[in-house]
Amino acid sequence: MDQTQVTDPAELGLAIRQARGQRGWDQATLAERIGVTRSTLAKVERGHAGSVATALRALSECGYAVTVAPKPDDTAVHP
């Protein structure tokens, strides 16, 4: 996962699950490392409840740099 753009919670959860898998960690290991319960991490990985901060901490702990950018607007601007 060199560079991945995610636009919704389900994609973010998948990115975390893949990053965790590349480290060879189970959910309990990553959850402990970022200070949440395994249940909380499982919800984040499924794209359900959880905070963006938890998701970003999980990716960071897995060794990924995270960049947050505004979602592009489909509205065209004409002079």
C-alpha positions in Angstrom: 0.0 0.0 0.0 2.4 2.7 -1.2 -0.2 5.4 -1.5 -3.9 5.0 -1.1 -6.7 7.6 -1.2 -9.7 6.8 0.9 -13.0 8.6 0.7 -15.2 6.8 3.2 -15.1 5.0 6.5 -15.2 1.5 4.9 -12.2 2.3 2.8 -10.3 3.7 5.8 -11.1 0.6 7.8 -9.8 -1.6 4.9 -6.6 0.4 4.8 -6.1 -0.1 8.5 -6.8 -3.9 8.3 -4.3 -4.2 5.4 -1.6 -2.2 7.2 -2.1 -4.2 10.3 -1.8 -7.4 8.3 1.4 -6.3 6.7 2.9 -5.9 10.2 1.6 -9.4 11.1 -0.4 -8.0 14.0 -3.8 -9.2 15.2 -6.4 -6.7 16.2 -5.6 -7.1 19.9 -2.0 -6.2 19.3 -2.7 -3.0 17.4 -5.5 -2.0 19.7 -3.2 -2.3 22.7 -0.5 -0.3 20.9 -2.9 2.6 20.2 -4.7 2.5 23.5 -8.2 1.3 22.5 -10.1 -2.0 23.0 -10.0 -4.7 20.3 -13.7 -4.2 19.9 -13.2 -0.5 19.1 -10.6 -1.3 16.5 -12.8 -4.0 15.0 -15.6 -1.4 14.6 -13.2 1.1 12.9 -11.9 -1.6 10.6 -15.5 -2.4 9.6 -16.1 1.3 8.8 -18.5 1.7 11.7 -18.2 3.6 15.0 -15.0 5.2 16.0 -13.2 8.4 15.6 -11.0 9.6 12.8 -8.3 10.2 15.5 -8.3 6.4 16.3 -8.1 5.5 12.6 -5.2 7.9 12.0 -3.3 6.6 15.1 -3.8 3.0 13.9 -2.3 3.8 10.5 0.5 5.8 12.0 1.4 3.0 14.4 1.5 0.6 11.4 4.2 2.9 10.0 2.2 4.9 7.5 2.3 8.7 7.0 -1.2 10.1 6.8 -2.2 13.2 4.8 -5.7 14.6 5.3 -7.0 16.7 2.4 -10.4 18.1 1.7 -12.6 16.1 -0.6 -12.7 17.6 -4.0 -16.0 19.3 -4.9 -17.7 18.3 -8.1 -18.9 21.9 -8.6 -17.3 23.7 -11.5 -16.4 27.4 -11.0 -16.7 29.6 -14.0 -15.3 33.2 -14.1 
